[in-house]
Amino acid sequence: MHRHHIISSLIAAAISSASSAQAQITIDASNITCDQFVHSKVAPPRLVAAWLSGYYNGKRDKRVIDLQTFEANLGKLENFCYQEKNFKLPVMQAVEEVLGAGK
């Protein structure tokens, strides 16, 4: 019985420490700059681009994912944001300029 109690305590401690080690992080996408986007300072560019794609497609009530279009748009956005003159531009503004997504 004593052995069972020790094992249960160890499992509970492991679960407690694992859950406290995972901090929740939130990001305001409107504040991500082109520099942060292309240099993975916030998250991998593909992850940010996937979120942006979902955001803009959601605004247009589009429920279909076109992977070829996504890849092409990602390439256009990365090329635009890699230009040093655009580093300070918010990536959401870059999306609207490059892809016309805000219209």
Helices and strands as residue ranges (DSSP letters): H 2-21, G 29-31, H 34-38, H 45-59, H 67-81, G 84-86, H 91-99
